[in-house]
Amino acid sequence: MKKHNFSAGPCVLPQEVFLKASEAIMDFNGSGLSLIEVSHRGKDFVEVMEKARSLALELLGLEGKGYKALFLQGGASLEFLMVAYNLLETQAGYLNTGAWSDKAIKEARLFGEVIEVGSSKDENFNYIPKGYNIPKGLDYLHLTSNNTIFGTQLKKFPKHDTVLVCDMSSDIFSRQLDFSQFDLIYAGAQKNMGPAGTTLVVIKEDILGKVSRKIPSMLDYKVHINKDSMFNTPSVFAVYTSMLTMEWLKEIGGIPAIEEINEKKARLLYSEIDLNPVFDGFANKDDRSNMNATFNLTDEKLKDTFDAMWKEAGINGLNGHRSVGGYRASMYNALSLESVGVLVDVMSEMERKG
């Protein structure tokens, strides 16, 4: 039986993507060779890379606006370093909304002064800071749009007069935004776009080349742009599968269509959390993530019973992160409304039993 996969990552992917990817593993484009054994410099894979980069810009509405899309390696964790290496000359601002923001701040401090413009650490990151001031003269402001561990999501982005960088690893392509307000977006594919192994970076070219330090080639965005994201051997399977996922998204109507579905899933689950006395939501209601719903039992004595029930229903990956406890339901783009319904049914049954 196929599981209802609520894991925080690697993410659930559309079945048609799995099918096409598995076919390419056996025989890529009728070549008699597997996708993972053809030359990454060959025409067939170069076309994959070009299409993946083009699709990313198209879906985000950034074509012809001075942006380049790259598929790099090292996950968002390497981007924490690369952003600062390429952009931080004297001072950068970071909004600290969780574990990943914390890690990004740690790396940036290796290169210059970091100002935490706001933090929700005082309440274990269960809310998004509001009303914070953005200092003048920053090299850039860094935000994390969605926080997988704590289940919070930025609903509004600050007005600013500086370069805006955003880690969108866990909600990329999930909702409509004016993506042109960002100068650099990065997202590990494994949260909402594809398998682990590649990271999408979308960058406005004119923000580069302004730091005085020398940047190693592998960490230099300009090098990767000049080499069309093929400076080194790319993660061919991860890029190909991400391309298939973006094709699927385009075919179903793009970001507007998936946002509508994501909102239905989130409303269904949060309604159950709020109405069911057995459960208590973790994140501030105004800041709840549509991608990752975090919640706890009101009586921990019910844990064994509830755990047995959701596992029996074919649900996977529901346990919360150790820093929060409880449960976390990750509802990425390809997770069906039906799967959310199965979880809600189990929660309702738990109330009747409780």
For each residue, the residues with C-beta under 8 A, 3 or more apart:
1: 314
2: 314
3: 314 315 316
4: 313 314 315 316 335 339 342 343
5: 11 12 316 317 335 339
6: 315 316 317 318 328 329 330 331 335 339 343
7: 10 11 12 316 317 330
8: 148 149 170 191 292 317 321 328 330
9: 148 170 188 190 191 196 330
10: 7 190 191 195 196
11: 5 7 190 191 192 193 330 332 334
12: 5 7 332 334 335
13: 17 18 194 195 241 245 334
14: 17 18 245 248 334
15: 18 19
16: 19 20 244 248
17: 13 14 20 21 241 244 245 248 334
18: 13 14 15 21 22
19: 15 16 22 23
20: 16 17 23 24 244
21: 17 18 24 25 35 237 240 241 244
22: 18 19 25 26
23: 19 20 26 27
24: 20 21 27 28 29 34 35 240
25: 21 22 28 34 35 36 237
26: 22 23 34
27: 23 24 30 31 32 33 34
28: 24 25 31 33 34 35 38 44
29: 24 44
30: 27
31: 27 28 38 44
32: 27
33: 27 28 37 38
34: 24 25 26 27 28 37 38
35: 21 24 25 28 38 45 236 237 240
36: 25 236 237
37: 33 34
38: 28 31 33 34 35 42 44 45 236
39: 42 45
40: 45 46 230 233 234 236
41: 45 46 230
42: 38 39 45 46
43: 46 47
44: 28 29 31 38 47 48
45: 35 38 39 40 41 42 48 49 236 240
46: 40 41 42 43 49 50 230
47: 43 44 50 51
48: 44 45 51 52 236 239 240 243
49: 45 46 52 53 71 228 229 230 234 239
50: 46 47 53 54 228
51: 47 48 54 55 243
52: 48 49 55 56 69 71 239 240 242 243 246
53: 49 50 56 57 68 69 70 71 228 229
54: 50 51 57 58 63 69
55: 51 52 58 59 243 246 247 250
56: 52 53 59 60 69 200 202 246
57: 53 54 60 62 63 67 69 202
58: 54 55 61 63 250
59: 55 56 173 246 249 250 254 255
60: 56 57 173 179 185 202 255
61: 58 179 180
62: 57 65 67 179 180 202
63: 54 57 58
64:
65: 62 180 204
66: 204 205 206
67: 57 62 202 203 204 205
68: 53 202 203 205 225
69: 52 53 54 56 57 200 201 202 229
70: 53 200 201 202 203 221 224 225 229
71: 49 52 53 198 199 200 201 229 234 235 238 239 242
72: 78 79 82 198 199 201 224 229
73: 78 197 198 199 232 234 235
74: 77 78 79 82 199
75: 78 79 188 190 196 199
76: 79 80 100 167 169 186 187 188 199
77: 74 80 81 103
78: 72 73 74 75 81 82 199
79: 72 74 75 76 82 83 167 186 199 201
80: 76 77 83 84 103 104 106 107 108
81: 77 78 84 85 107 110 219
82: 72 74 78 79 85 86 219 221
83: 79 80 86 87 88 104 108 140 142 165 184 186
84: 80 81 87 88 92 107 108 110 111 112
85: 81 82 88 111 211 213 215 219 220
86: 82 83 208 211 215 219 220 221
87: 83 84 92 139 140 163 165 184 207 210 211
88: 83 84 85 91 92 108 111 112 139 140 211
89: 112 139 210 211 212
90: 112 113 137 139
91: 88 112 113 114 115 135 137 138 139
92: 84 87 88 108 112 113 114 115 138 139 140 141 142
93: 114 115 116 117 134 135 138 140 141 142 162
94: 101 104 105 108 114 115 116 117 141 142
95: 101 116 117 118 119 129 132 141 142 143 144
96: 101 102 105 116 118 119 120 121 129
97: 101 119 120 125 128 129 143 144 147 150 152 154
98: 101 102 120 125 144 147 149 150 152
99: 102 103 125 147 149 150 323
100: 76 103 104 144 147 148 149 167 169
101: 94 95 96 97 98 104 105 142 144 147 167
102: 96 98 99 105 106
103: 77 80 99 100 106 107
104: 80 83 94 100 101 107 108 142 144 167
105: 94 96 101 102 108 109 114 116
106: 80 102 103 109
107: 80 81 84 103 104 110
108: 80 83 84 88 92 94 104 105 111 112 114 142
109: 105 106 112 113 114
110: 81 84 107
111: 84 85 88 108 213
112: 84 88 89 90 91 92 108 109 139
113: 90 91 92 109
114: 91 92 93 94 105 108 109
115: 91 92 93 94 135 138
116: 93 94 95 96 105 119
117: 93 94 95 132 133 134 135 141
118: 95 96 129 130 132
119: 95 96 97 116 122 129
120: 96 97 98 123 125 126 127 128 129 152
121: 96 124 125
122: 119
123: 120 126 127
124: 121 150 323 324
125: 97 98 99 120 121 147 149 150 152
126: 120 123 150 152 282 283 284 287
127: 120 123 152 283 284 286 287
128: 97 120 152 153 154 155 284 286 287
129: 95 96 97 118 119 120 132
130: 118
131:
132: 95 117 118 129 158
133: 117
134: 93 117 138 141 158 160 162
135: 91 93 115 117 138
136: 161
137: 90 91
138: 91 92 93 115 134 135 141 162 163
139: 87 88 89 90 91 92 112 162 163 210
140: 83 87 88 92 93 162 163 164 165 183 184 207
141: 92 93 94 95 117 134 138 158 160 162 163 164 165
142: 83 92 93 94 95 101 104 108 165 166 167
143: 95 97 154 157 164 165 166 167
144: 95 97 98 100 101 104 147 154 166 167
145: 153 154 166 167 168 170 171
146: 152 153 154 168 169 170 171 289 291 292
147: 97 98 99 100 101 125 144 150 151 152 153 170 289 292
148: 8 9 100 151 169 170 191 289 291 292 321 328 330
149: 8 98 99 100 125 292 294 321 323 324 328
150: 97 98 99 124 125 126 147 282 283 294 324
151: 147 148 282 283 288 289 292 293 294 324 328
152: 97 98 120 125 126 127 128 146 147 283 284 287 288 289
153: 128 145 146 147 171 287 288 289 290 291
154: 97 128 143 144 145 146 157 287
155: 128 286 287
156:
157: 143 154 164 166 177 181
158: 132 134 141
159:
160: 134 141 164
161: 136
162: 93 134 138 139 140 141
163: 87 138 139 140 141 183 184 207
164: 140 141 143 157 160 181 182 183 184
165: 83 87 140 141 142 143 182 183 184 185 186
166: 142 143 144 145 157 182 184 185 186
167: 76 79 100 101 104 142 143 144 145 186 187
168: 145 146 171 172 185 186 187
169: 76 100 146 148 172 186 187 188 191 192
170: 8 9 145 146 147 148 187 191 192 289 291 292 330 332
171: 145 146 153 168 174 175 191 192 289 290 291
172: 168 169 185 187 191 192 193 200
173: 59 60 192 193 246 249 255 258 333
174: 171 192 255 258 259 262 290 291 332 333
175: 171 255 259 262 290
176: 255 256 259
177: 157 181
178: 181
179: 60 61 62 182 185 202
180: 61 62 65
181: 157 164 177 178
182: 164 165 166 179 185 202
183: 140 163 164 165 203 204 207
184: 83 87 140 163 164 165 166 201 202 203 204 207
185: 60 165 166 168 172 179 182 200 201 202 203
186: 76 79 83 165 166 167 168 169 199 200 201 202
187: 76 167 168 169 170 172 191 192 193 199 200
188: 9 75 76 169 191 196 199
189: 193 194 195 196 197 198 199 200 238 242
190: 9 10 11 75 193 194 195 196 197
191: 8 9 10 11 148 169 170 171 172 187 188 291 332
192: 11 169 170 171 172 173 174 187 291 332 333
193: 11 172 173 187 189 190 200 242 245 246
194: 13 189 190 198 238 239 241 242 244 245
195: 10 13 189 190 237 238 241 242
196: 9 10 75 188 189 190 238
197: 73 189 190 235 237 238
198: 71 72 73 189 194 234 235 238 239 242
199: 71 72 73 74 75 76 78 79 186 187 188 189
200: 56 69 70 71 172 185 186 187 189 193 242
201: 69 70 71 72 79 184 185 186 221 224
202: 56 57 60 62 67 68 69 70 179 182 184 185 186
203: 67 68 70 183 184 185 207 208 221 225
204: 65 66 67 183 184 207
205: 66 67 68 208 225
206: 66
207: 87 140 163 183 184 203 204 210
208: 86 203 205 221 222 225
209: 222
210: 87 89 139 207
211: 85 86 87 88 89 215
212: 89
213: 85 111
214:
215: 85 86 211 219 220
216: 219 220
217: 220 223 231
218: 223 231 232
219: 81 82 85 86 215 216
220: 85 86 215 216 217 223 224
221: 70 82 86 201 203 208 224 225
222: 208 209 225 226
223: 217 218 220 226 227 231
224: 70 72 201 220 221 227 229 231
225: 68 70 203 205 208 221 222 228 229
226: 222 223
227: 223 224 230 231
228: 49 50 53 225
229: 49 53 69 70 71 72 224 225 234
230: 40 41 46 49 227 234
231: 217 218 223 224 227
232: 73 218
233: 40 236
234: 40 49 71 73 198 229 230 239
235: 71 73 197 198 238 239
236: 35 36 38 40 45 48 233 239 240
237: 21 25 35 36 195 197 240 241
238: 71 189 194 195 196 197 198 235 241 242
239: 48 49 52 71 194 198 234 235 236 242 243
240: 21 24 35 45 48 52 236 237 243 244
241: 13 17 21 194 195 237 238 244 245
242: 52 71 189 193 194 195 198 200 238 239 245 246
243: 48 51 52 55 239 240 246 247
244: 16 17 20 21 194 240 241 247 248
245: 13 14 17 193 194 241 242 248 249 334
246: 52 55 56 59 173 193 242 243 249 250
247: 55 243 244 250 251
248: 14 16 17 244 245 251 252 334
249: 59 173 245 246 252 254 255 258 333
250: 55 58 59 246 247 254
251: 247 248
252: 248 249 257 258
253: 256 257 258
254: 59 249 250 257 258
255: 59 60 173 174 175 176 249 258 259
256: 176 253 259 260
257: 252 253 254 260 261
258: 173 174 249 252 253 254 255 261 262 333
259: 174 175 176 255 256 262 263
260: 256 257 263 264
261: 257 258 264 265 333 337
262: 174 175 258 259 265 266 290 291 331 333
263: 259 260 266 267 290
264: 260 261 267 268 337
265: 261 262 268 269 290 331 335 337 340
266: 262 263 269 270 288 289 290 293 331
267: 263 264 270 271
268: 264 265 271 272 337 340 341 344
269: 265 266 272 273 293 329 331 340 343 344
270: 266 267 273 274 281 288 293
271: 267 268 274 275
272: 268 269 275 276 279 344 347 348
273: 269 270 276 279 280 281 293 295 347
274: 270 271 281
275: 271 272
276: 272 273 279 347 348 350 351
277: 298 351 354
278: 297 298 299 302 306 347 350 351 354
279: 272 273 276 295 296 297 298 347
280: 273 295 296 297 298
281: 270 273 274 285 288 293 294 295
282: 126 150 151 294 295 296 320 324 326
283: 126 127 150 151 152 287 288 289 294
284: 126 127 128 152 287 288
285: 281 288
286: 127 128 155
287: 126 127 128 152 153 154 155 283 284
288: 151 152 153 266 270 281 283 284 285 293
289: 146 147 148 151 152 153 170 171 266 283 292 293 294
290: 153 171 174 175 262 263 265 266 331
291: 146 148 153 170 171 174 191 192 262 330 331 332
292: 8 146 147 148 149 151 170 289 328 329 330 331
293: 151 266 269 270 273 281 288 289 328 329 331
294: 149 150 151 281 282 283 289 320 324 326 327 328
295: 273 279 280 281 282 326 327 328 329
296: 279 280 282 320 325 326 327
297: 278 279 280 300 302 303 306 326 327
298: 277 278 279 280
299: 278 302 354
300: 297 303
301:
302: 278 297 299 305 306 350 354
303: 297 300 306 307
304: 307 308
305: 302 308 309 350 353
306: 278 297 302 303 309 310 346 350
307: 303 304 310 311
308: 304 305 311 312
309: 305 306 312 313 346 349 350
310: 306 307 313 315 318 343 346
311: 307 308 314 315
312: 308 309
313: 4 309 310 342 343 345 346
314: 1 2 3 4 311 342
315: 3 4 6 310 311 318 339 342 343 346
316: 3 4 5 6 7
317: 5 6 7 8 330
318: 6 310 315 327 328 329 343
319: 327 328
320: 282 294 296 324 325 326 327 328
321: 8 148 149 324 325 328
322: 325
323: 99 124 149
324: 124 149 150 151 282 294 320 321 328
325: 296 320 321 322
326: 282 294 295 296 297 320
327: 294 295 296 297 318 319 320
328: 6 8 148 149 151 292 293 294 295 318 319 320 321 324
329: 6 269 292 293 295 318 340 343
330: 6 7 8 9 11 148 170 291 292 317 335
331: 6 262 265 266 269 290 291 292 293 335 340
332: 11 12 170 174 191 192 291 335
333: 173 174 192 249 258 261 262
334: 11 12 13 14 17 245 248
335: 4 5 6 12 265 330 331 332 339 340
336: 339 340
337: 261 264 265 268 340 341
338: 341 342
339: 4 5 6 315 335 336 342 343
340: 265 268 269 329 331 335 336 337 343 344
341: 268 337 338 344 345
342: 4 313 314 315 338 339 345 346
343: 4 6 269 310 313 315 318 329 339 340 346 347
344: 268 269 272 340 341 347 348
345: 313 341 342 348 349
346: 306 309 310 313 315 342 343 349 350
347: 272 273 276 278 279 343 344 350 351
348: 272 276 344 345 351 352
349: 309 345 346 352 353
350: 276 278 302 305 306 309 346 347 353 354
351: 276 277 278 347 348 354
352: 348 349
353: 305 349 350
354: 277 278 299 302 350 351
